[in-house]
Amino acid sequence: LIEGMGLYYKNNPTIDVFLHIVGGIGPVEDKLFKKLIIQYKIDKYVLFYGPLYSKELDSVFGMSDIGVGSLGRHRSQITNIKTLKNREYAARGIPFFYSEIDKDFEDKPYIMKVPADESPIDVRKIIDFYEHLNMTSESIRDSIKNLSWKNQIEIIMNDMLNPNLASNENISSE
């Protein structure tokens, strides 16, 4: 994504895009990120916050138009995953993009898939996706009511009480 932002800014765009990075970053990634930021001269567009909580985290979410889900899971051969990050974006009504497969979001109109490889993210495509999205934050939040703790516990309880009707794909009846 940082390389994609560098390529985006090389074309003198009319829309400013900022990347807000929240959380801890390993030393290898930190060095790589900073090298790319200097190389592309985008230091004023990439902001590092470190770990944030409560109101400080809410503040960063409040200035975010689109969220960034997992982009590097292919490096560890993980293709199917259900990240908390995706659920947090949806719960806050923020559209997002990612590269893995998350069965809870694959068919949602407010997500954009990007390639699961080392190619730069096309920032212009992200902007186009966002500009053509016709959903409110409320409708995004409403789309995940099935993911509530209450609903998830009900699924577990039903599976435990009715093992022959279990929803788990790995359970077969004999």
FIVEXBA-755701 format. One record per atom (N, C-alpha, C, O): residue in three letters; x, y, z. Coordinates in pm, whole numbers, padded with zeros to 5 digits, always signed. Example, Ala and Ser with C-alpha at 12.3 -4.5 7.8 and 13.67 -1.06 7.14 Angstrom:
<lumses>
ala+01319-00569+00780 ala+01230-00450+00780 ala+01320-00330+00780 ala+01424-00332+00846 ser+01285-00225+00708 ser+01367-00106+00714 ser+01290+00003+00787 ser+01341+00114+00804 
</lumses>
This chain:
<lumses>
leu+00083-00120+00000 leu+00000+00000+00000 leu+00087+00125+00000 leu+00056+00222-00070 ile+00194+00124+00077 ile+00282+00240+00079 ile+00344+00262-00058 ile+00354+00376-00104 glu+00386+00156-00124 glu+00439+00170-00260 glu+00330+00220-00355 glu+00358+00304-00441 gly+00208+00170-00340 gly+00098+00219-00422 gly+00072+00366-00401 gly+00042+00438-00496 met+00085+00412-00278 met+00068+00556-00250 met+00180+00636-00315 met+00157+00744-00369 gly+00303+00582-00310 gly+00414+00649-00376 gly+00391+00665-00525 gly+00416+00772-00580 leu+00344+00560-00589 leu+00314+00567-00733 leu+00199+00662-00761 leu+00200+00735-00860 tyr+00100+00662-00674 tyr-00014+00753-00686 tyr+00033+00898-00682 tyr-00008+00979-00765 tyr+00118+00932-00587 tyr+00164+01070-00572 tyr+00263+01111-00680 tyr+00283+01231-00702 lys+00326+01017-00748 lys+00415+01051-00860 lys+00337+01116-00975 lys+00395+01188-01056 asn+00207+01091-00981 asn+00124+01142-01090 asn+00055+01274-01055 asn-00039+01314-01123 asn+00102+01342-00951 asn+00045+01471-00909 asn-00108+01468-00902 asn-00174+01539-00977 pro-00163+01387-00813 pro-00308+01374-00805 pro-00374+01499-00748 pro-00309+01582-00685 thr-00504+01510-00770 thr-00580+01623-00716 thr-00645+01588-00582 thr-00691+01678-00511 ile-00648+01461-00546 ile-00707+01417-00420 ile-00595+01370-00328 ile-00516+01283-00364 asp-00590+01428-00209 asp-00492+01385-00110 asp-00543+01260-00038 asp-00659+01254+00003 val-00455+01163-00025 val-00485+01039+00044 val-00385+01025+00158 val-00264+01040+00138 phe-00437+00998+00277 phe-00352+00980+00395 phe-00368+00837+00445 phe-00478+00782+00447 leu-00257+00779+00487 leu-00258+00645+00546 leu-00227+00661+00694 leu-00118+00704+00732 his-00324+00625+00777 his-00309+00630+00923 his-00280+00488+00971 his-00365+00400+00959 ile-00161+00467+01025 ile-00121+00334+01071 ile-00126+00331+01223 ile-00050+00401+01291 val-00217+00248+01275 val-00236+00235+01419 val-00187+00098+01461 val-00215-00002+01395 gly-00116+00092+01572 gly-00070-00034+01627 gly+00080-00048+01618 gly+00149+00036+01559 gly+00128-00154+01677 gly+00271-00180+01676 gly+00317-00236+01543 gly+00243-00306+01475 ile+00438-00203+01508 ile+00498-00252+01384 ile+00633-00313+01420 ile+00710-00257+01497 gly+00659-00429+01362 gly+00787-00495+01387 gly+00902-00415+01329 gly+00882-00334+01239 pro+01023-00438+01379 pro+01138-00360+01333 pro+01170-00377+01185 pro+01213-00282+01120 val+01148-00496+01131 val+01174-00520+00988 val+01077-00438+00903 val+01117-00370+00809 glu+00949-00446+00938 glu+00847-00371+00864 glu+00868-00220+00880 glu+00853-00145+00784 asp+00901-00178+01001 asp+00924-00036+01027 asp+01034+00019+00936 asp+01019+00125+00876 lys+01143-00054+00926 lys+01256-00013+00840 lys+01213-00007+00693 lys+01244+00089+00623 leu+01142-00110+00648 leu+01097-00115+00509 leu+00999-00002+00479 leu+01012+00067+00378 phe+00901+00018+00568 phe+00802+00124+00548 phe+00870+00259+00538 phe+00840+00338+00448 lys+00959+00287+00629 lys+01025+00418+00632 lys+01113+00439+00510 lys+01123+00550+00458 lys+01177+00331+00463 lys+01258+00340+00341 lys+01170+00378+00221 lys+01206+00466+00142 leu+01055+00312+00208 leu+00964+00343+00097 leu+00907+00485+00109 leu+00894+00554+00008 ile+00875+00526+00229 ile+00819+00659+00250 ile+00920+00767+00209 ile+00884+00866+00145 ile+01047+00747+00245 ile+01152+00842+00206 ile+01173+00836+00055 ile+01183+00940-00010 gln+01181+00715+00000 gln+01203+00697-00144 gln+01097+00771-00227 gln+01130+00837-00325 tyr+00972+00759-00187 tyr+00862+00821-00263 tyr+00826+00961-00215 tyr+00738+01026-00272 lys+00894+01008-00110 lys+00869+01142-00057 lys+00722+01162-00018 lys+00659+01261-00055 ile+00670+01066+00058 ile+00529+01073+00100 ile+00515+01078+00252 ile+00413+01036+00307 asp+00616+01129+00319 asp+00616+01129+00465 asp+00501+01210+00524 asp+00457+01180+00635 lys+00451+01310+00454 lys+00339+01387+00510 lys+00205+01317+00490 lys+00103+01361+00543 tyr+00204+01206+00414 tyr+00081+01133+00387 tyr+00068+01002+00464 tyr-00040+00942+00467 val+00176+00956+00526 val+00174+00831+00601 val+00202+00865+00747 val+00310+00912+00781 leu+00104+00839+00832 leu+00112+00878+00973 leu+00112+00755+01062 leu+00024+00670+01051 phe+00210+00746+01150 phe+00223+00635+01245 phe+00177+00683+01382 phe+00222+00787+01430 tyr+00089+00606+01446 tyr+00037+00642+01576 tyr+00084+00551+01688 tyr+00081+00590+01805 gly+00127+00430+01655 gly+00154+00331+01760 gly+00021+00280+01814 gly-00084+00309+01757 pro+00026+00203+01922 pro-00099+00152+01979 pro-00188+00265+02032 pro-00140+00356+02100 leu-00316+00259+01999 leu-00413+00358+02048 leu-00532+00285+02109 leu-00563+00172+02073 tyr-00597+00352+02202 tyr-00712+00295+02271 tyr-00817+00404+02291 tyr-00787+00523+02288 ser-00938+00361+02312 ser-01047+00447+02355 ser-01066+00568+02264 ser-01079+00553+02142 lys-01068+00687+02321 lys-01099+00809+02247 lys-00996+00840+02138 lys-01031+00891+02032 glu-00869+00808+02164 glu-00766+00833+02063 glu-00790+00744+01940 glu-00776+00790+01826 leu-00825+00618+01963 leu-00855+00528+01853 leu-00983+00571+01782 leu-00989+00572+01659 asp-01084+00608+01859 asp-01208+00659+01800 asp-01181+00779+01711 asp-01244+00795+01606 ser-01088+00863+01751 ser-01055+00983+01674 ser-00998+00947+01536 ser-01034+01008+01436 val-00910+00848+01533 val-00854+00806+01404 val-00961+00742+01318 val-00968+00768+01198 phe-01045+00658+01377 phe-01157+00602+01301 phe-01246+00713+01248 phe-01296+00706+01136 gly-01267+00815+01328 gly-01354+00926+01289 gly-01307+01003+01168 gly-01388+01064+01098 met-01177+01002+01141 met-01127+01074+01024 met-01096+00979+00908 met-01034+01019+00810 ser-01141+00855+00920 ser-01114+00755+00816 ser-01235+00737+00724 ser-01348+00722+00770 asp-01209+00739+00595 asp-01313+00716+00496 asp-01321+00570+00455 asp-01429+00520+00422 ile-01208+00502+00459 ile-01202+00362+00418 ile-01095+00292+00501 ile-00994+00352+00536 gly-01121+00164+00533 gly-01028+00089+00614 gly-00942-00006+00532 gly-00978-00045+00421 val-00828-00041+00588 val-00735-00133+00524 val-00734-00262+00604 val-00688-00266+00718 gly-00784-00368+00543 gly-00781-00499+00607 gly-00647-00566+00584 gly-00548-00500+00553 ser-00643-00696+00600 ser-00519-00772+00583 ser-00476-00771+00436 ser-00557-00794+00346 leu-00348-00745+00415 leu-00294-00741+00280 leu-00179-00838+00259 leu-00143-00867+00145 gly-00120-00889+00365 gly-00001-00971+00350 gly-00013-01114+00396 gly+00088-01182+00415 arg-00135-01162+00414 arg-00152-01300+00464 arg-00101-01405+00366 arg-00068-01516+00406 his-00093-01370+00239 his-00042-01466+00140 his+00102-01507+00170 his+00146-01615+00131 arg+00175-01420+00240 arg+00314-01451+00274 arg+00323-01571+00368 arg+00424-01642+00367 ser+00220-01593+00447 ser+00218-01708+00538 ser+00123-01817+00489 ser+00082-01905+00566 gln+00088-01810+00361 gln-00002-01907+00296 gln-00139-01914+00361 gln-00205-02018+00356 ile-00183-01805+00421 ile-00318-01798+00477 ile-00406-01728+00375 ile-00381-01613+00338 thr-00509-01797+00331 thr-00600-01735+00234 thr-00738-01710+00292 thr-00805-01613+00255 asn-00782-01796+00382 asn-00913-01781+00447 asn-00892-01740+00591 asn-00823-01808+00667 ile-00953-01628+00629 ile-00934-01579+00765 ile-01051-01488+00800 ile-01111-01426+00712 lys-01083-01481+00926 lys-01189-01392+00974 lys-01126-01297+01075 lys-01119-01328+01194 thr-01081-01183+01027 thr-01008-01091+01114 thr-01103-01001+01193 thr-01211-00964+01147 leu-01058-00968+01311 leu-01132-00874+01394 leu-01134-00736+01328 leu-01232-00661+01342 lys-01027-00703+01257 lys-01017-00573+01190 lys-01134-00551+01094 lys-01194-00443+01093 asn-01167-00651+01013 asn-01279-00637+00919 asn-01410-00612+00992 asn-01491-00529+00951 arg-01431-00685+01102 arg-01554-00670+01179 arg-01561-00532+01245 arg-01669-00474+01256 glu-01447-00483+01289 glu-01442-00350+01350 glu-01480-00242+01249 glu-01557-00152+01280 tyr-01426-00252+01129 tyr-01461-00154+01025 tyr-01611-00157+00998 tyr-01676-00052+00995 ala-01666-00276+00977 ala-01809-00286+00947 ala-01893-00237+01063 ala-01993-00169+01042 ala-01854-00270+01186 ala-01929-00226+01304 ala-01928-00073+01317 ala-02020-00014+01374 arg-01825-00010+01265 arg-01815+00135+01269 arg-01873+00199+01142 arg-01876+00322+01129 gly-01919+00116+01049 gly-01980+00167+00927 gly-01880+00218+00825 gly-01912+00306+00745 ile-01759+00162+00827 ile-01652+00207+00737 ile-01630+00100+00629 ile-01606-00016+00662 pro-01638+00138+00502 pro-01604+00043+00396 pro-01455+00009+00405 pro-01378+00084+00465 phe-01414-00104+00346 phe-01275-00143+00359 phe-01233-00233+00244 phe-01316-00283+00169 phe-01102-00251+00232 phe-01048-00342+00131 phe-00948-00436+00195 phe-00886-00404+00297 tyr-00933-00553+00134 tyr-00843-00655+00185 tyr-00812-00754+00074 tyr-00872-00750-00033 ser-00715-00845+00102 ser-00676-00941-00002 ser-00710-01085+00031 ser-00714-01170-00058 glu-00735-01115+00156 glu-00765-01253+00192 glu-00910-01289+00158 glu-00980-01210+00095 ile-00954-01405+00200 ile-01095-01445+00185 ile-01157-01445+00323 ile-01111-01516+00413 asp-01260-01366+00340 asp-01335-01360+00466 asp-01481-01387+00428 asp-01549-01298+00378 lys-01527-01508+00452 lys-01660-01551+00406 lys-01774-01462+00455 lys-01880-01457+00393 asp-01752-01392+00564 asp-01857-01304+00616 asp-01871-01174+00535 asp-01970-01102+00551 phe-01773-01144+00449 phe-01777-01016+00378 phe-01763-01027+00226 phe-01779-00926+00157 glu-01736-01143+00173 glu-01708-01157+00030 glu-01817-01099-00060 glu-01787-01048-00168 asp-01942-01106-00017 asp-02051-01059-00103 asp-02101-00919-00068 asp-02201-00873-00122 lys-02031-00852+00021 lys-02077-00720+00065 lys-02034-00613-00035 lys-01921-00614-00082 pro-02124-00521-00066 pro-02092-00417-00165 pro-01996-00310-00113 pro-01946-00229-00191 tyr-01970-00309+00017 tyr-01883-00207+00075 tyr-01740-00255+00097 tyr-01660-00188+00161 ile-01707-00374+00042 ile-01569-00420+00049 ile-01511-00424-00092 ile-01583-00444-00190 met-01382-00404-00099 met-01311-00415-00226 met-01198-00515-00207 met-01125-00508-00108 lys-01184-00605-00300 lys-01075-00702-00294 lys-00957-00648-00374 lys-00974-00589-00481 val-00837-00669-00322 val-00714-00633-00391 val-00632-00761-00405 val-00654-00857-00331 pro-00537-00763-00498 pro-00459-00886-00520 pro-00381-00929-00396 pro-00327-00847-00323 ala-00376-01060-00376 ala-00300-01118-00265 ala-00160-01149-00315 ala-00122-01265-00330 asp-00084-01043-00339 asp+00053-01058-00387 asp+00133-00934-00348 asp+00085-00851-00270 glu+00251-00921-00401 glu+00339-00810-00363 glu+00325-00688-00454 glu+00402-00593-00442 ser+00227-00690-00543 ser+00210-00575-00633 ser+00161-00453-00555 ser+00089-00467-00456 pro+00198-00333-00599 pro+00150-00212-00533 pro-00003-00202-00543 pro-00061-00236-00646 ile-00065-00155-00437 ile-00210-00133-00439 ile-00238-00012-00527 ile-00171+00091-00516 asp-00336-00024-00614 asp-00374+00086-00702 asp-00464+00183-00624 asp-00584+00159-00611 val-00406+00289-00574 val-00478+00384-00490 val-00590+00452-00568 val-00696+00480-00511 arg-00570+00477-00695 arg-00676+00538-00776 arg-00800+00448-00781 arg-00912+00498-00778 lys-00781+00316-00788 lys-00894+00223-00787 lys-00966+00226-00652 lys-01089+00214-00647 ile-00891+00242-00545 ile-00952+00252-00412 ile-01039+00378-00406 ile-01151+00374-00355 ile-00987+00488-00456 ile-01062+00613-00457 ile-01188+00598-00542 ile-01296+00639-00499 asp-01176+00539-00661 asp-01293+00518-00748 asp-01398+00432-00679 asp-01517+00462-00685 phe-01354+00323-00614 phe-01446+00238-00540 phe-01521+00320-00435 phe-01644+00313-00426 tyr-01448+00395-00357 tyr-01509+00475-00251 tyr-01606+00580-00307 tyr-01715+00598-00254 glu-01567+00647-00414 glu-01651+00752-00472 glu-01781+00698-00531 glu-01880+00771-00540 his-01781+00571-00570 his-01901+00512-00631 his-01981+00426-00533 his-02080+00364-00572 leu-01940+00423-00409 leu-02010+00346-00308 leu-02135+00421-00264 leu-02127+00537-00223 asn-02249+00356-00272 asn-02377+00419-00236 asn-02436+00354-00112 asn-02548+00304-00115 met-02360+00354-00005 met-02408+00296+00121 met-02379+00393+00234 met-02278+00464+00235 thr-02469+00394+00328 thr-02447+00475+00447 thr-02373+00393+00552 thr-02368+00270+00545 ser-02316+00461+00649 ser-02251+00391+00760 ser-02352+00302+00832 ser-02319+00191+00873 glu-02473+00352+00847 glu-02577+00275+00915 glu-02607+00145+00840 glu-02623+00040+00902 ser-02616+00151+00707 ser-02647+00030+00632 ser-02531-00071+00638 ser-02554-00192+00635 ile-02409-00022+00646 ile-02294-00112+00663 ile-02304-00180+00800 ile-02287-00302+00810 arg-02331-00103+00903 arg-02345-00161+01038 arg-02460-00262+01041 arg-02446-00369+01101 asp-02572-00230+00977 asp-02687-00320+00977 asp-02656-00453+00907 asp-02718-00554+00938 ser-02561-00452+00814 ser-02533-00573+00736 ser-02464-00682+00816 ser-02452-00795+00770 ile-02417-00648+00936 ile-02345-00749+01014 ile-02416-00788+01143 ile-02354-00840+01236 lys-02544-00763+01149 lys-02619-00802+01269 lys-02607-00952+01296 lys-02610-00995+01411 asn-02594-01031+01191 asn-02579-01176+01207 asn-02448-01213+01275 asn-02432-01327+01320 leu-02354-01121+01284 leu-02225-01149+01347 leu-02222-01110+01495 leu-02117-01118+01559 ser-02335-01069+01549 ser-02339-01030+01690 ser-02304-01148+01778 ser-02319-01264+01738 trp-02256-01119+01899 trp-02223-01225+01994 trp-02345-01312+02021 trp-02334-01434+02030 lys-02461-01249+02033 lys-02584-01322+02061 lys-02610-01425+01951 lys-02637-01542+01980 asn-02603-01383+01826 asn-02628-01476+01715 asn-02522-01586+01707 asn-02554-01701+01680 gln-02396-01551+01731 gln-02291-01650+01724 gln-02304-01754+01835 gln-02281-01873+01812 ile-02341-01711+01955 ile-02362-01804+02066 ile-02481-01895+02037 ile-02477-02013+02069 glu-02586-01840+01977 glu-02702-01922+01940 glu-02663-02032+01842 glu-02711-02144+01854 ile-02576-02001+01747 ile-02529-02102+01651 ile-02456-02214+01725 ile-02479-02332+01700 ile-02368-02175+01816 ile-02292-02273+01894 ile-02386-02359+01978 ile-02373-02482+01981 met-02480-02294+02045 met-02574-02368+02130 met-02660-02463+02047 met-02682-02577+02087 asn-02708-02419+01934 asn-02787-02505+01846 asn-02705-02624+01798 asn-02755-02736+01791 asp-02578-02600+01764 asp-02491-02709+01721 asp-02468-02809+01833 asp-02461-02930+01809 met-02455-02758+01955 met-02431-02848+02069 met-02557-02927+02105 met-02549-03044+02139 leu-02673-02863+02096 leu-02798-02929+02132 leu-02851-03019+02022 leu-02924-03115+02049 asn-02814-02990+01899 asn-02861-03068+01783 asn-02741-03108+01697 asn-02726-03057+01586 pro-02657-03198+01745 pro-02534-03230+01671 pro-02559-03285+01531 pro-02474-03268+01444 asn-02672-03349+01508 asn-02700-03401+01374 asn-02738-03291+01276 asn-02737-03313+01155 leu-02773-03173+01327 leu-02808-03060+01242 leu-02700-02953+01243 leu-02724-02840+01202 ala-02581-02990+01292 ala-02474-02891+01308 ala-02444-02817+01178 ala-02446-02875+01069 ser-02417-02688+01194 ser-02389-02605+01077 ser-02245-02616+01032 ser-02209-02565+00926 asn-02161-02682+01111 asn-02020-02693+01077 asn-02005-02785+00955 asn-02055-02898+00955 glu-01935-02736+00854 glu-01917-02812+00731 glu-01836-02939+00753 glu-01848-03033+00674 asn-01755-02944+00858 asn-01669-03058+00882 asn-01738-03172+00955 asn-01678-03279+00971 ile-01858-03152+00999 ile-01930-03258+01071 ile-02015-03335+00972 ile-02093-03278+00896 ser-01999-03464+00974 ser-02083-03546+00883 ser-02165-03642+00969 ser-02120-03687+01075 ser-02282-03672+00924 ser-02367-03767+00996 ser-02340-03906+00944 ser-02314-03924+00825 glu-02345-04005+01032 glu-02315-04143+00992 glu-02441-04223+00977 glu-02435-04342+00944 
</lumses>
